[in-house]
């Protein structure tokens, strides 16, 4: 996917659906794409479940509840992810989250910036940025 815009067009608070949800995908690239909504919305901009050889570069996400979600499991051994040179603006919870990723998670040169985010209940907060729950035998360099 190159130079595409993915935008929420319905009521941003009526659904927690993700903009893009990929399960068991392989060799998928997002380059120079935009993930956005008009106002703060629920859901994930880009979700990967049990997928491998994924590249997300030079993309931006704005006004989403969550940015990029990567989920694996203990038996899934072939998970290679490159998340590089992206911009995350005003993401309500986390910009990048990886759970049970077994191999080769590269997160490099991303920009995470948050203005004051107004939540549906009237509170304001900033995002966590990056949240990783990795397997114990994974080595980070």
N, C-alpha and C positions, 0 to 999 in steps of 0.2 A: 504494500500500500504506500503510494507516494503522493505527496502534496494534496492530501484530502482533508476536508473539515468534517468532523463528526459532532453534531450538535443536538442537544435535547430540545425538542419542539413542543412537548406537552407540559402540563403543570409540573414544575420541578419537585413539588412536595407530594405528588399523588402516587409516586412509585419509587421503589428503591432499585429499579432495574439498572444494569450497567449499560454504558454506551456500547462497548464492545466486549463480548464474552466468548473466549476461545477455549474449548476443552479438547485435550488430546491433539493439539495442533503440532505441526513440525515444520521447520524451515520457514518461519513467518517473519517478515520485516515490515516495520512501520518507519517511514522516513519522511521528515518535514510535514507531519500531520498535526492537526489541531483538534483538541477535544475540549468542548466548551458548552456552557449553558448561559442563558441570559441573566439568571439570578442563581444564588447558591442552591444546588440541587443535591438530592440524595443519589446514592449509587456510586459505582466505580467507573472511572474513565475507560480503563483498559484492564481486563481481568484474564489471566491465564491459569488454567487448571490442567495439571499433568501434561504440560506441553514442553517441547524441547527445541533447541536451536532458534531462539527468539531474539530479535534485534529491534530495539526501539531507540532511534537516534534523531536528533534535531527536531523533536516534537514539542508541543506545548499543551498543557492542561490548565484550564482556568475555571474557577467557581464550581468545582465538583466537591462532593463529600469526601471522596478518596481518589488517589491518582492511579498508580499501577499496582495491581494485586497479583502476586505470583504464588501459587499453591501447588505443592507436590505431595508425595507421601513416601514412607520409608522404603517401599518396594520399587519406586520409580527412580532409576539410576541415571538416566540420560537427559539431564536438564542443564542446558547451556543457555545463559541469558546475558545479553549485553544491553545495559540501560545507560546511554551516554549522550551528553550534550543536549539534554532536554531542559525545559523550563516549566516549573510547577508554580502557579500563582493562585493564592487564596484557596487552598485545599483545606477543607474543614478538619479532617482527621490526619491521616498520613499520606505523604506524597508517593512513597515507594514502600511496599510491604512484601516480604518474602517469608513463606512458611514452609518448612520441610523441603528445602531445596538441597539436593545432594551434591551437585557438582557445578563448578564454573559460573558463579554469579559475579558479574562485573558491573559495578555501579561507579561511573566515572564522569566528572565534569558536568554535573547537573546543577541547576540553579533552583533553589526552593525559596520563595518569597511570599510573605503573607501580610496583607493589610489587616486591619481589625475585621474579623469575620463576624457578621451578625447571624446568630443561629435562629431557628424558627421560634424558640422559646424566649427570645429577646436577649440572651447572653452573648458575649463576645469572647472569642478565643483565637489562639493561633494553632498551627498544626504541629505534629510530632516530627515531621520530616521523614526519616527513614526508620522503619521498624523491621528487624530481621529475627526470625526464630529458626535458626539453622540447626542441622544435625550436629551432634557432638564431635563426629570424626571429620568434619569439614575444616580445612585449614584456610585461614585468610592471610593474605600477604599484602 
